[in-house]
Each structure stands twice: as structure tokens, then as C-alpha cells.
Amino acid sequence: MNAQIPVTSHPALSRLTDRALLRTLGHIGGRWTAAPDAADFAVTDPATGALVARVAALDASATDAAIAAATAAFPAWAARLPQERARILRRWAALMLAAVDDLALIMTMEQGKPLAESRGEIAYAAEFLDWYADEAPRMNAEGVTPHLADVEMIVRREALGPVGVVTPWNFPSAMITRKVAAALAAGCTVVVHPSAETPLSALALAELAERAGLPDGVMNMVPGDAAPIVGQMCADPRLRAMSFTGSTGIGRRIAAQCAPTMKRLVMELGGHAPLIVFADADIDRAVQITMDAKFATSGQDCLAANRIYVARSILPAFTEQLAARIAALRVGPGLDPASQIGPLMHDRALAKVAAQVKDAVARGGRVLVGGAAHPDLALAYRPTLIVDAPDDALIHREETFGPVASVMAFDTEAEVIARANDTDYGLVAYVVTRDGARALRMSRALEFGMIAVNRVKITGGPVPFGGWKQSGLGREGSRHGLEAFTELKYLCIDTAA
């Protein structure tokens, strides 16, 4: 079925240059697909609650069809020369960049982040397509020095097979391309379930992939309720791997559901990043780093700084500057170019932030800025600064996913290392210091998969993104992200006459 579900009269839709990018059906085996019973679900603008579109609510049977399509398409796709796969990925990236304004508009309408951040995400998402286009021809075989007489030994990487991909709402384009580009470059086919909060960005990418020449069935998009779709993906032995980004709790459930079919798991799960500012740091720079690490995507980022430790001797000057910067942040709808902080994704996120602030205050924390929901913007929380909350406060134990910064004093390097490591998570840690030896000591001592020293932006195509402990399994990006979608095959060839 190729008919499009009618979209609404959301006022921002008139700004789309290419209305064909606003897709509302699933994409299975090269066909735009509605639910058999015409079931659909609402996608709303977090800033206003206005309906953006209704999207086809596919189910387990549609997921089965998508897996069948990916399975059928796999042999031919895996057999293609890697240079041919690379050319399609590059065309897809070019189409994304050419449509950046439309893609950013769609993202902001459904996700709420400021337009400038949405444009930045589209460029970031396209980067993964270009990176893995370059990596596709580099799945080299390796020779093995034989330990047996008269043999030649070779080890090579081959595509794993059809794989499942489940993506979150906070980065609805980049989390798709980071996973899918690696899988496609390796020769795998994919079945993607995008978040029900932000399916329009995913479906727009499917439209552009089709235009780029991606063959039917190589990438399939299945929007709808997560439980039946992801449950079917986990249970089906035809999918050889599951790649998931989301909360640690959901990650555990997916891992359990995949156990009977022994799927490869690649998981980017929760984070609880410490940001450590030493006394020798330049305070202006440290404050800017803190702002960037805390308030991007309105704090709805697994890389967001959740626990900010500041050397006691500079704490007053640091908090004074940070409070002024936070108070100056402009809160507004993402579609307003002046907005720096947008709404949160849904009422559950708003309630969680409010509960963490309330708990911090009850435990002795002091609110210096903000501390309440925004009175004029639905689902928005005022940018907030808390000081003196104890280590056992909820905000220091649970991921916040909101625009709330909590600052604590520390006295010694050993003390702050122990406090920073006292978490089940281990995704990223930030260190601000002008002491090179200390930076190296900290990078070794902190139990996190990624360490950022004197900067915030560290991710991109060449980076092995991922965490330790309960922050995930495996890596995305870099050659390691591609290898996750391959199997090793060993050949032992008798060469005796």
C-alpha cells in the first residue's frame, strides 16, 4: 500500500520545501506500508501539544514481513562490491545535507530541540554515512602464520546477516545512521524500529535512502508500539544481531529476550557523566564547558554532565559565573530561532526532573537558579542550578535528562575519583585541568569508556562510542562499529602437492 496517511495543518508544515519527506507509513521491502487495520498513532509537537501527523502503527506481523524482506535482500547486498555499497551511502549523505533545512524542521516539530541543534544533528548523522562509505572497502582479510605444515591460513570478515536496530527519540536521525551505516557498509541488511515519539525523522531518512538507490528490502522501517515490534525482532532467529540505544532497564529486557536466539548485542545505554573541574582550570573556560556538557538538547543527552565536581577553592567564583550563564538561557519553542532550551519530550520527563529537584532540596541542596517548570511553555523546565546536594540525592544516582545542573565541592584528586566512579554507569567523564600529568592520571583512573579533557565535543565517525559497566555493550562508530556487524571466518587450505 503506497497511499500516504493525511498529515495535519501544523503551521510549520508550510515551511517544508520537499513535502515528500514527510512520510507517515512504514517502509518494508521497498514499499510504503500501512497497518492492515489502518491503525495509526499521533506525533505531536512537544512545545505546543499540536498534532504534527498520524503515523502508521505497524505490528508484529509487519515486523515479520520486514524481517523476511531483509532476509531476502541480504545475499545480493552482501555480495555487492563494497565500493558499490559505499557509493550509495555517499549519495544518501549528500541528499541529507541538501535537505538539511527540511530534515531539521521535521525533527524540531516532533522532538522539540532548537532548530540550530537539529541542523547540527543532520550534519552529524550524514557524517556516519560518509565515514562508513570509506570503511566499507577496508574489511580486510588477514594472513595467519601457519603452525601446521603445507597449509595456507586466512581469516576474513563477512557480513553477519540481517540485523535489528532500535533507536531513541533524543537523536532521531544520528542514532539511525550511526548504526545503519555500519551495518550496511559491512554488507548486512537492517530492520529499524524508530521511537514512537520521533518516527518522522526516521521515515524521512528512508525516503532519502530510497532516492539514493538503496535496494528494496535492504533497510526496512517499522514504526509503531515498541513492545510487539521489538519483541518480534528479539525472538526471530533470522535477525543475527540487535543494536539498541536507550535506557539500561530496557537494554536488560532486550538482552533477556535475545538470549534464546543468541543474538549479537550492541547497546548504548544510560550515562551518568561526572564533570570534574580542578583548581588550576581557567574558570571562564570551565563554565563554558559545563554549559555545553549540561544543556545541549535541553539536557536530554546520555552524554550530559549529571554530577559536576568543582575544587572547593574555586567553587564560589565558578558557581557565580555558572548561575549567571544559566539564568541567561532563553527557553522557548524549538521553532523559534532564538530558543536555546526547548521543551522536554513528554510529561514523564518533566515529572522526573521535578522529582529530582524536589529530592535534592529535601536532602539539603540549594537552588540558585530555576527550580520549577516553565510557566509559559508546555513540558519545559526552567534551566536550574543546584548546589550542596549530597552524593546520595536522586540527581546524583539517576540519569536526569533535563536542564538541571548540580554542583558539588571536592578537596582531593583521590576523593573525586572515588566519587566519580561510584556509579553503575560508565559512558563518559569530563575533566577540566591545565595540568597535563593530572589529565593523564585521571584518564586512567576514571572507569568510563570515553574521557573528554578540556572539551565537550568528542564524538563522530572515527570514534569508538560506548561505555563501561551498565552503560552498554560493544562500540558504535569507528572500525569497531563496523566489525560488530561481521563474523570471522577462518580458512585452512592444504597446499601439499
C-alpha positions in Angstrom: 0.0 0.0 0.0 1.6 3.3 -1.1 -1.1 5.8 -0.1 0.1 8.4 2.4 -1.8 9.0 5.7 -3.0 12.6 5.5 -0.9 15.0 7.6 -2.3 17.8 9.7 -2.3 21.5 9.3 0.5 22.2 11.8 1.6 25.7 10.8 5.3 24.9 10.4 4.5 22.3 7.7 4.1 25.2 5.2 7.8 25.8 5.6 8.8 22.4 4.1 10.4 22.7 0.7 10.0 19.0 -0.1 6.7 17.7 1.3 7.5 14.2 0.1 10.0 13.9 3.0 7.1 13.9 5.5 6.3 10.2 5.3 3.7 8.6 7.6 3.8 4.9 6.5 6.3 2.2 7.3 8.8 1.2 4.7 9.0 -2.6 4.1 10.6 -4.3 1.1 10.7 -1.1 -0.8 7.0 -0.3 -0.3 5.4 2.3 1.9 3.2 0.2 4.1 0.2 0.9 6.3 -1.1 -1.3 9.1 -3.7 -3.8 7.8 -6.4 -2.3 10.0 -5.3 1.3 9.2 -4.2 1.7 12.8 -2.1 4.8 13.5 -0.7 6.9 16.3 -0.2 10.6 16.9 3.0 12.5 16.7 2.8 15.8 18.5 4.8 19.0 18.9 6.3 19.0 22.4 6.3 22.8 22.5 2.6 23.2 21.9 0.9 19.8 22.0 -0.3 20.3 18.5 -0.7 17.3 16.2 2.1 17.1 13.6 1.0 13.9 11.9 -0.5 10.5 12.4 1.8 7.6 11.6 1.0 4.0 10.7 1.1 1.8 13.7 2.7 -1.4 12.4 2.7 -4.6 14.5 4.4 -7.9 14.9 3.1 -9.3 11.6 4.5 -6.2 9.8 7.8 -6.8 11.6 7.8 -10.4 10.4 7.3 -9.1 6.9 10.2 -6.6 7.3 12.5 -9.4 8.6 11.5 -11.5 5.6 12.3 -8.6 3.3 15.7 -8.1 4.9 16.5 -11.8 4.8 15.6 -12.0 1.1 17.7 -8.9 0.3 20.7 -10.0 2.3 22.6 -12.3 -0.1 22.6 -9.8 -3.0 23.5 -6.9 -0.8 26.3 -8.8 0.9 27.6 -9.9 -2.5 27.9 -6.4 -3.8 31.3 -4.9 -4.1 32.0 -2.7 -1.1 32.7 0.2 -3.4 29.1 -0.1 -4.7 27.7 -0.1 -1.2 29.9 2.9 -0.5 28.6 4.9 -3.4 25.0 4.5 -2.2 26.0 5.6 1.3 27.7 8.7 -0.1 24.7 9.6 -2.2 22.4 9.2 0.8 24.7 11.6 2.8 24.7 14.1 0.1 20.9 14.0 -0.1 20.6 14.5 3.6 22.9 17.6 3.5 21.0 19.0 0.6 17.7 18.6 2.6 19.1 19.8 5.9 16.6 22.6 6.5 13.6 20.3 5.8 15.0 17.5 7.9 15.8 19.9 10.8 12.3 21.3 10.6 10.7 17.8 10.8 13.0 16.9 13.7 12.2 20.1 15.7 8.5 19.7 15.2 8.4 16.2 16.6 11.3 16.3 19.1 11.3 19.9 20.3 15.0 20.7 20.2 16.1 24.1 18.9 16.4 24.3 15.1 20.1 25.1 15.3 20.7 21.8 17.2 18.5 19.9 14.7 20.6 21.2 11.8 23.7 20.2 13.6 22.3 16.7 14.2 21.6 16.3 10.4 25.2 17.1 9.6 26.4 14.8 12.4 24.1 12.0 11.0 25.4 12.4 7.5 29.0 12.2 8.7 28.4 8.5 9.7 27.3 7.7 6.2 30.4 9.2 4.7 32.7 7.6 7.3 31.3 4.1 6.7 31.4 4.6 3.0 35.2 5.0 3.4 35.3 2.0 5.7 33.3 -0.4 3.5 36.3 -1.5 1.3 38.5 -2.0 4.4 37.1 -5.2 5.8 40.4 -6.8 5.0 41.4 -10.5 5.2 44.4 -11.2 7.4 47.0 -13.9 6.9 47.9 -16.2 9.7 51.4 -17.6 10.2 50.8 -21.4 9.9 51.6 -23.7 12.8 51.0 -26.7 10.5 53.0 -28.0 7.5 51.7 -27.5 3.9 48.8 -25.2 4.7 47.7 -21.6 3.9 45.7 -19.9 6.7 43.4 -17.0 6.1 41.0 -15.1 8.4 38.4 -12.8 6.8 35.4 -10.8 7.9 32.0 -11.5 6.4 28.6 -9.8 6.9 26.8 -11.0 10.0 23.4 -11.2 8.3 20.1 -9.3 8.8 20.2 -7.2 11.9 17.7 -5.3 14.1 18.1 -1.6 15.1 16.1 0.2 17.8 16.7 3.9 18.2 15.7 6.6 20.7 13.9 9.9 20.4 16.6 12.3 21.6 18.8 12.0 18.5 16.3 10.5 16.0 18.5 10.8 12.9 22.1 10.4 14.1 21.3 7.2 16.1 19.9 5.6 13.0 22.8 6.5 10.7 25.5 5.6 13.2 24.0 2.1 13.4 22.6 1.6 10.0 25.7 3.0 8.1 28.0 0.5 9.8 25.7 -2.4 9.2 25.1 -1.5 5.5 28.8 -1.0 4.9 29.6 -4.4 6.3 27.0 -6.0 3.9 24.2 -6.5 6.4 20.5 -5.6 5.8 18.5 -4.0 8.6 15.1 -3.7 10.2 14.7 -0.4 12.1 12.2 0.4 14.8 12.4 4.2 15.5 11.0 5.7 18.6 7.2 6.3 18.5 7.9 9.8 19.7 10.0 10.7 16.7 9.2 8.4 13.7 9.0 11.2 11.1 12.8 11.8 11.1 13.4 8.1 10.5 10.9 7.9 7.7 12.4 10.9 6.0 15.7 9.1 6.1 14.1 6.1 4.5 12.7 8.3 1.7 16.2 9.7 1.0 17.8 6.3 1.2 15.4 5.1 -1.5 16.3 8.1 -3.7 20.0 7.3 -3.1 19.4 3.9 -4.7 19.3 1.6 -1.7 17.8 -1.6 -3.0 14.4 -2.8 -1.8 14.5 -4.7 1.5 18.0 -3.6 2.5 16.6 -1.1 5.0 13.1 -1.5 6.4 11.4 1.0 8.8 8.7 -0.3 11.2 7.0 2.4 13.2 4.5 1.6 16.0 4.3 0.5 19.5 7.7 -0.9 20.7 6.5 -3.9 22.7 5.2 -6.1 19.8 7.7 -4.9 17.2 10.9 -5.2 19.3 9.6 -8.4 20.9 9.3 -9.9 17.4 12.7 -8.7 16.4 14.3 -10.2 19.5 12.6 -13.5 19.1 13.2 -14.1 15.4 16.3 -16.1 14.7 16.6 -14.6 11.2 18.0 -11.4 12.8 21.5 -12.1 13.8 22.1 -9.0 16.0 20.2 -6.3 17.8 21.6 -2.8 18.1 19.8 -0.6 20.7 20.2 2.8 22.2 18.1 3.7 25.2 17.8 3.2 28.9 19.7 0.5 30.8 16.5 -1.0 32.1 15.1 -1.5 28.6 18.5 -2.8 27.4 18.4 -5.5 30.0 14.9 -6.6 28.8 16.1 -6.7 25.2 19.2 -8.7 26.2 17.0 -11.2 28.0 14.6 -11.6 25.1 17.5 -12.1 22.7 19.1 -14.8 24.8 17.2 -17.7 23.3 18.4 -16.9 19.8 22.0 -16.0 20.9 22.0 -12.6 19.0 24.9 -10.4 18.9 24.2 -7.3 21.1 25.4 -3.8 20.5 24.0 -1.5 23.2 24.5 2.1 24.1 22.7 2.5 27.4 22.4 5.1 30.2 25.0 7.5 31.3 25.7 9.4 34.4 28.7 11.6 33.5 30.8 13.3 36.0 32.4 16.7 35.1 35.4 17.5 37.3 36.9 21.0 37.5 40.2 21.3 39.2 41.5 24.4 40.9 44.1 25.2 38.2 41.3 25.4 35.5 40.5 28.6 33.7 37.1 29.4 35.2 35.7 31.1 32.1 36.5 28.1 30.0 35.3 25.6 32.7 32.0 27.3 32.9 31.6 27.2 29.1 32.5 23.5 29.1 29.9 22.9 31.8 27.2 24.8 29.9 27.9 22.8 26.7 28.1 19.5 28.5 24.9 20.0 30.5 22.4 22.0 28.4 22.7 20.6 24.8 19.4 19.1 23.7 17.9 20.6 26.8 19.9 18.2 28.9 18.3 15.2 27.2 21.5 13.5 26.2 23.2 10.4 27.5 26.5 12.4 27.4 25.1 15.2 29.6 27.1 16.1 32.7 25.0 14.8 35.6 27.4 15.3 38.5 29.6 18.5 38.5 32.5 18.3 40.9 34.4 21.6 41.5 37.5 22.2 43.6 36.4 23.9 46.8 38.9 26.8 46.4 37.2 28.0 43.1 33.7 26.9 43.9 32.3 30.4 44.8 33.7 32.0 41.6 32.6 29.1 39.4 29.1 28.9 40.7 28.6 32.7 40.4 29.5 32.6 36.8 27.6 29.4 36.1 24.5 30.8 37.7 24.6 33.9 35.6 25.0 31.9 32.4 22.2 29.6 33.3 19.9 32.4 34.2 20.5 34.0 30.7 19.5 30.9 28.8 16.4 31.6 26.6 13.7 29.0 26.9 11.2 28.7 24.0 9.8 26.5 21.3 12.4 24.8 19.1 11.0 26.5 16.0 11.9 30.0 17.4 15.5 30.6 16.2 16.3 32.5 19.4 15.5 29.5 21.7 18.4 27.8 23.4 16.4 25.4 25.7 13.3 23.7 24.3 10.6 21.6 25.9 11.2 18.1 27.3 10.0 15.2 25.3 6.9 14.2 27.3 5.3 14.7 30.7 7.1 11.8 32.2 10.4 13.5 31.6 9.1 16.7 33.2 7.9 14.8 36.2 11.3 13.1 36.6 13.2 16.3 36.6 10.8 17.9 39.1 11.1 14.9 41.4 14.9 15.0 41.3 15.0 18.7 42.1 12.5 18.2 45.0 14.5 15.4 46.4 17.8 17.4 46.2 16.3 20.3 48.1 14.8 17.9 50.7 18.3 16.5 51.3 19.9 19.9 51.8 20.6 21.1 48.3 20.0 24.8 47.5 18.5 26.1 44.2 20.4 29.1 43.0 18.6 29.4 39.6 15.4 28.0 38.3 13.9 25.1 40.2 10.4 24.9 38.6 8.5 24.1 35.4 8.4 27.0 32.9 5.2 28.9 33.3 4.8 29.7 29.6 5.9 26.7 27.6 4.3 23.2 27.9 6.8 20.5 29.0 9.6 23.0 29.6 11.6 23.1 32.8 13.5 26.3 33.8 17.3 25.9 33.5 18.3 25.1 37.0 21.4 25.2 39.2 21.6 23.3 42.5 24.5 23.3 44.9 25.3 21.3 48.0 23.0 18.3 47.3 24.6 15.2 48.9 26.0 12.3 46.9 23.0 10.1 47.7 20.5 12.5 46.2 18.5 11.1 43.3 20.0 13.6 40.9 23.4 12.1 41.7 22.3 8.4 41.3 19.9 8.5 38.4 20.2 10.0 34.9 18.4 13.4 34.8 17.6 14.0 31.1 16.7 17.6 31.7 18.2 21.1 32.1 19.3 20.8 35.7 23.0 21.2 36.8 24.1 20.0 40.2 27.4 21.3 41.5 29.4 19.8 44.5 32.7 20.7 46.1 35.7 18.3 46.3 39.0 18.6 48.1 41.4 15.9 46.7 42.1 14.1 43.5 41.7 10.7 45.1 38.4 11.7 46.7 36.9 13.0 43.5 38.0 9.9 41.5 36.2 7.6 44.1 33.1 9.7 44.0 33.0 9.9 40.2 33.4 6.1 39.9 30.7 5.4 42.4 28.0 4.6 39.9 26.7 1.7 37.9 27.3 3.7 34.7 30.4 4.4 32.7 29.8 6.2 29.5 31.7 9.4 29.5 33.6 11.6 32.0 34.7 15.2 31.6 37.9 16.6 33.2 38.9 20.3 33.2 42.5 21.0 34.2 45.7 22.7 32.8 47.9 20.0 34.5 48.9 17.5 31.7 50.1 14.9 34.2 46.8 15.1 36.1 44.8 14.8 32.9 46.6 11.5 32.2 46.2 10.2 35.7 42.5 11.0 35.6 42.1 9.3 32.2 43.5 6.1 33.6 41.6 6.2 36.9 38.1 7.1 35.7 36.0 4.0 34.9 34.4 5.3 31.8 34.5 4.3 28.1 35.2 7.9 26.9 37.1 10.7 28.6 36.9 14.3 27.5 39.7 16.6 28.7 39.1 20.3 28.4 36.4 20.0 25.8 32.9 18.6 25.3 32.5 17.5 21.6 34.4 14.2 21.2 32.0 12.1 19.1 32.0 11.4 15.4 32.5 8.8 12.7 36.1 7.8 13.7 35.2 7.4 17.4 34.5 4.1 19.2 31.5 5.3 21.1 30.4 3.3 24.1 30.6 2.8 27.8 31.7 0.5 30.6 29.7 -1.3 33.2 25.9 -0.8 32.7 26.3 1.9 30.1 26.4 -0.7 27.3 27.9 -3.5 25.2 30.2 -3.0 22.3 31.1 0.1 20.4 29.5 2.2 17.6 31.4 4.4 15.2 35.0 3.7 14.1 36.1 0.4 12.6 34.9 -1.3 15.8 31.3 -0.3 14.9 31.6 -2.0 11.5 33.2 -5.1 13.0 30.3 -5.5 15.3 28.2 -6.5 12.2 30.7 -9.0 10.9 31.7 -12.6 11.7 35.2 -14.0 11.4 35.7 -16.9 9.1 38.9 -19.0 9.2 40.1 -20.9 6.1 42.8 -23.6 6.3 43.8 -24.7 2.8 46.0 -27.8 2.2 48.8 -26.9 -0.2 50.6 -30.2 -0.3 51.4 -31.5 -3.8 
